[in-house]
Amino acid sequence: MAEEKTFLIKIITPERVFYEGTAIMAEFNTSEGEIGVYAGHIPLTVILKPGVLTLTEESGKKKAALHTGFAEILPDQISILAEAAEWPGEIDIKRAEAAQKRAEERLQAHSPDTDMARAETALLRAVARIEALR
């Protein structure tokens, strides 16, 4: 019965295989909004947006900061290719808060030489890191 309610999930970043295991549910942000995935989900490919990844395993929940990338969702597995993924223990809160402040200042300044899309993404990454620690 456990096999019917769980699915395989693999999260790969350029540096490492971040996670490989089974889960009951995975929640993460996409370009279309937050998504929750259970076993048996319809096949879907989505673009990731920076945010908190929550994995519900039989032993409990795990959180991580998940950055941009793609996810392929199949009824029995999810494959995530992400630019970066970080467990809470890998996140430096002071650095994340400083990055959030810098990104907010860039967005508020509206300087013509500021890449606004890049500043927005930096802000989302910083907030994801901070939220993963909560």
N, C-alpha and C positions, 0 to 999 in steps of 0.2 A: 504494500500500500504506500510506503514511503516514496517509492520510485514514481508513483503517479502524481504526487504533489510537489516533487522537486524537479529541478532542471539543472543542467550543467551551465556554468558561466565561466568565461575566460576573459580576462582583461589584460590587454597587452599595450605597453608603452614602448617608445623607441629604446629605452634603457633596460627593460625587463618584462618578464611575465609578472604582472602586479598581483593577480589573483587567479586561481584556478580551483574550482570546487563546485559544490552543489548548493543550491539555495531554494527556498520556498517562494521568495519574492525579491525582486530588485526594483528599486525606485531611483530615478535619475532625471536630470533636465535634458530636454531636447529643444530644438529650434521652434517646435510647436507647443512647448509647455512641458510640465512634469508628467512622467509616465510611470506607471506601476505595472510590472510584468509578473505573471504567474505561469506555471507550467500549462501548456496547451494554448498559449497566445498565438494569434494569427501571425503568419510571416510578415515581417516589416523591417525596413531599413530606415534608420533615423540619423539625423545629424545631432551630435551632442553639443550642449551649451554648458559652460562652466556652472557647477553646482555641487550639491552633496549627493553622493551615492550612498544609498542605504541597502544593505544586503540582509535579508532575514533568512537565517539558517535555522536548522532544528535546534541548535544550541543557543540561539539568541540573535541579536542584531549587531551588525558592524557598520560603521560609517567611515567614509573617506571623501576627500576632495577629488572631484573628477573634472578634468578640463576638456577642451574641445576635442572632437573626433567623430567617429561613426560607430553605430551599433547595428548589428544584424541580429534580429530576433526571429527565432524559429520555435515551433511548439515545444521542443525538448532541449533547447540551448540558446544562449546569448553569447555572441562574440563582440567584444568592445575593443576598438582600436582607438586609443586616446593619446593626445599629446603628452599628458601627464596625469598621474594619479598618486595621491599621498594619503597614507594612514595618519590619524591624528598625532601619533608619536613622532612623525617625520616633519611636522609643521612647527615652524618657529613663529609663535603668536606675535611677538614684537615686530618681526619682519613683515608679517601679513598685515598688521595694523598700519605700519608705515607705508606699505604699498597701497593700501586702501586710501590713506590720506593723500598721497601723491596723485593717485588717479582722480580722486574727487576734486583736487585743486586744478588739475589739467582740464577737467570737464567744465568746471565753473569759470575758468579764465577765458574760454572760447578764443584762444589765440589762433591766428590764421595758420601758424606753422605746426599746430597740434593735430595729430591724426586722431580724430574723435573716435573712430571705430576701435582703434588700438587702445585708447584710454578706457573706453567702455568695457572692453574685454579684460583689461588689467583690473578694473574695479570688480568685475564678476569673479575673477580668479581669487582676488584677495578676500572677498566676501565668502566664497566657497570654502576657503581655508579656515576662516574664522568660524563659520557655521559648523564645519566638520569637528571642531573642537568642543562644541556645546553638546 
